[in-house]
């Protein structure tokens, strides 16, 4: 079931600007699938899928990507997290690439949320041992 849950989580992240969902809910689904894998088998199997170091890098990278995407608007003379004003391409309404920076932001947010859930899980488990 885990690969199907992960595909669904990725779908929710990528289509969050078109339908209910987005980076937070899709990232939570994806992160929960990794926790499910670790709980179902053992911690070593879960750690092989995503180690604590990789999770920490993804967590920091997600936050950094979010901020850098926002600073693009400032760099071109607009506001933080500017979308059209920053020059991000806007496509046809209702298509996958129709939201400019919003899709980029939700992907970074999905990385951040999924890796935070995994980091919390491993930190809680390590505290009990």
Secondary structure as UniProt FT lines:
FT   HELIX           2..14
FT   TURN            15..18
FT   HELIX           23..40
FT   HELIX           43..49
FT   HELIX           52..75
FT   TURN            76..77
FT   TURN            80..81
FT   TURN            84..87
FT   TURN            93..94
FT   TURN            96..97
FT   HELIX           101..128
//
